[in-house]
């Protein structure tokens, strides 16, 4: 009887192990299937992939590179510039992401003269690094495209802990990341219904968005997501550190950095200044001797169109009309910078 029970227990254990292995194989197969569906049908049509693809096709010709987050992505139309330019900003990107991508490509851009870095009131807020709570940003693309080296990974792990490992794992399949999964499921439904995967119009990295929907009642809630609650003039030390790395990276290669404050609405400014003031930003960053020697020029257009709500998609993003007007406005400023660089180069060139 005892031998019979022992035999049954061993038999049951074998069934459990076999069932677990089968379940694991099915799970891995589903992950792989989603991975390849995503990479064949969906990822090439994403804003990120199309931006990178367009950039890599012309990176050796680019003279002015625009980097930052969504406010920059929607604000500047490169084709209006008299010099070869590209809008390489990414939705939700912070200075860590900007540094990683710039470091990866900067030595592949022999004609690059100016890097324009977006600077906004929440740029250094700790909320920009709250990867657990952010719904629209994931580092998985940075792993997938090879922007994060082993050394970068170790530094990020020391900074943020296991969340970085999760981001690395999530880059394997869209089913492992809640942000990617949401887009993957939405795209699957479009694919089944034979609908276009991506309707967004992208021109040299610029995302073209028409229309306007500025509503004051929604602004306070939106601003709250950009800052840490009850934390006035919050400057995250890691974001400051990576901002400095961007400046030094460009300085070492003789590339000029121009910082740019994109126009926002008066509604956004009113609520955002409860958390971050321009005076604090000037003191901590723009006039700080740690950073200022590396900033060739700062352009402040934060309140340029503050009351002209017809130029905005929402409280802090310009629409196509606003981007057209604004791009034409800064052409002269960036052209002056380029002319100064060319004059300096001509004076210092060997004769």
N, C-alpha and C positions, 0 to 999 in steps of 0.2 A: 504493500500500500504506500509505504514511504517512497519507494523508488518510483512508483507511478506518479505521485504528487511532484516529486523533483523533476520527472520527465515532462510533466505538463507545464511546470514553471519555466523550464528551459524552452519548451515549445512556444509558450506565450511570449517569452522574451524575444525569441527569434522573430515572431510575427510583428511585435512592436518595433523592433529595430528595422525590419524590412519595410514596414509601413512608413516609418520616419524617413528612411532613405528615399523611398518612392516619392513621398511628399516633398522632400528637399529637392529632388530632381525636377519635379513638376514646377516648384517655386522658381528654381534657377532658370528653367526653360522659359517660364513666363517673363522673367526679368530680361533674359536675352532677346526674346521676341519683341518686347517693348523697346528695348535698346535699339534694335536694328530698324524697327518701324520708325522710331523717332529720328534716327540718323539718315534714313533714306528719304522719308516723306516730309517730316516736320522741321527738324532742326535747320536744314538748308534754307528754309523759308522764314526763319525767325529774324527779328530785328537785329539781334546780336550777330548771328551768322552772316546776314547780308551786309552788315556794317563792316565786319572783318574781311569778308570776301572782296568788297569794293576797295577797302583800304589796301589789301595786299596786292591788288592789281596795279596800284599806282604809287605805292609807298616810296619808290626811288625818285619820284618826281615832286613829292609834297614839300612845300616850303613853310607853310603855316599849318600847324596841327592844333585842333581845338579839342580839349579834353575836359571831362567833368561828368555831371549827372544829367537828369532829364531836362532841367531848365536850359542847359547848354545845348542839348540835343535838339530841342524845339526852337532855339532862338537864333541860330546863325546859319545862313544859307551859303555854303562855300562858293558856289558858282558866281555869286555876286562879287567876290573878292578878285582884285586884279592879279593876284599871285596864286599859284597852285595851292589850294587849301583842302582840308578834309576835316569833317566833323566826326571825331572818333569818340565822342562822349557815349556813355552807356546809362541806361535807365537804372537809377538807384545806386550808381557807383559812388564809393567813397575814395579817399585819397590812397588807401591801401591798394584798391583795385587799379586806380590810375597809375600808381607807381609800378605795379607788377607788369602791366601791359606796356607802359612806356619803356621800362628796362628791357623787356623782351625785344622790342622793335627798334629802339633808338639808333643802334649801330647799323641798321639796315636802311637808314634814311639819309643818304649822303648830301641831299640838298636842303635838309631841314634847317631853318633859321630861327623860327619862333614857335614856342609852345604857349598856347593860351589856356590858362587854367581857370575854371569857374570857381568863384568865391562867393558864397551866399551866407546869410545869417546862421543857418544851421550846419554849415560845412564841418565844424569841429565839435558838434554836439555828440555826446556819448551815445545818443540814440542811433547815430549812423553806424555804430558797431554792434547794435543789439540784434544779432543774426537770429536769435531764437524767436524774436517777436516780429521781425520784418516779414511782410507777406509777399513782397514783390521783388525781392533780391536774393540771389543765391550765388555762392562762390563756385558752384559746380562747373560753370562754363570756363572758369579760369583754370581749373584742373584739367578739363577736357582738352582745352587748346594748348596746354603745356606752359602756361604763363607762370605757374607756381613751381619753382625748383625745390629740391630736397631741403636746401638751406632756408628757403622762404617758408616751407611747411613747418620746419622746426621753430622758426621765429613766431609764426602764427599760432602754433600750438602753445607755446609759452604764454602768448598773449591771451588767447581765448579758450584754451583747454580742449576738451573732447568735441566741442561743437565743430572744430576744424576737421577732425577725423570723420564726423558725420557728413560734412560737406564733401570730403574726398570720396567716401563711400557712395554718396548720392549721385556722384558724377558717373557711376557705372550704369545706372538705368533711371529713367524718369519716374519709375514707380517708387523710388526710394526717397524722393524729395517732394514735400507737399506743394511747393511752388511749381516745380516741373510737372508733377502729376496733374495739377489743375489744367495747365495748358495742354498736356498730352491728351487728357480726356476730352477737352474741348475740340482739339484738332481731330481726334478719332471720330467724333460725331460729324464733323465737317467732311471728313474723308468718306464716311459711310453715305452721307447725303450728297456726295459729289459736289461739295461747295469749295470755293477757293480757300486755301489754308491761311493765306496772309493777304490782306488788302492794303496794308500800310505802304504808302509811297515813300521811298527813300532815295535821296539825291546826294551823292557824295557824303553819305553818313547822316545827312539832315533828314529828320522825320517830318513830313509835311502833314499838318493837321489844321483843317479849316474850322470855322464856327467859333462860337463864344458861349460860355455858360458860367459866368462869374456870379456866384451867389454868396452874399456876405454871411448868411446863416450857416454855411458849411465851412467857412474859413477857420474858425476857432478850433473845430475838431481836427481839421487837417493839420494845422500848425502844431497841435498837441502831439501828433505822431512824429514830428520832426525834432522834438526836444525831450529831454528827461524832465519828468514832472518835478516841480518845486526846486529847480536847479538853475539859478540865474547865472548868466555868463559862463556856461559850462564849456570848457576847452579840454577835450580828451587828449591825454598825453600821447597816446599811440597815433592818433590822427595828426597831431602836431609833428611827431617824429617822422611819419611817412611823407608829410608835406615837405619837410626839410629835405628828405631824401630826393624828392622830385626836383627841388631847386638845385641841389648839389649835382645830381645826375646831369642836368642840363648845363650847369655852369662848367663842369669838367670837359664838356664837349663844345663849348663856345656857343651854345644855343641860348637865346634870350627867352626869359619867362615873362609873360604879361599876365597879370591877374585881372579877372573881369567879373564885375558884379552885374548880373543879368537883371533887367527891369522886372519888377513885380508890382502887384496892385497895392493901393493904399490899405485895403483890408488886410492883406497878408502882413505888411510892414507893421501895422498897428498891433496885431496879435503877436507877431514874432518878437517884437522888441520888448515884450514882457519877459522873454527868456534870454535874448541876446541883443545887445545894442551895437550900433556901428562904432561908437566910441571905444567899446571894449575890443572889438575886432581890430580896429586901427592900432590900439595900444599893444595888444597881445601878438599881432601878426605883422601888419603892414609897416609899422615903425619900430618893430622889435629888431635890434641889431643882429639877432641870430638869423633872421630871415631877410630883412630889407636889402642887404647888399646883393642878394641873388635875384631880387625882383627888379627887372629892367623898367617896368612901367605898370602902374595900377590904373585901371579904368573903372570908374564908379558910375553906373547908370541905374542903380537900384530903384530910384523914384522917378526916373525919366518919364515914364508913361503911367504913373501911379493911378491917375484918375481916368485914364482913357481905357475903360474896360473892354471896349470893342476889339482891342488888340490882343486879348488874352483868351486862351482856352478855358483856364480856371484862374485861381488866385495868384499862382506863381509860375505859369507857363504861357509863353507867347504863342499865338496861333500863326497861321501862314502870313496873314496880313501884317501882324506885328513883327514877325521875323524878317519880312521883306524890308519894312521901314527901318528896323534896328540894324540889320546887316548893312544897309546903305549908309547908316549913320557911322558905324565903326570902320568902314572901309578907309576913310581918311586917316583915322588914328593908327590903324595897323600899317597903312602905307607909309606913314611918317616913320614908324619904327623900322620898317624894312629899308627905307631910304637911308636912315641913320646907320644901320648895319652895313649897308653897301658902301657908304662913304668911308666908314671906319676901316672896312676891308681894303678899300682902294688905297688908303693912306698907309696902311701897315704892310701892304703887299710888297714883296721884293722887287727891286727895279733892275 
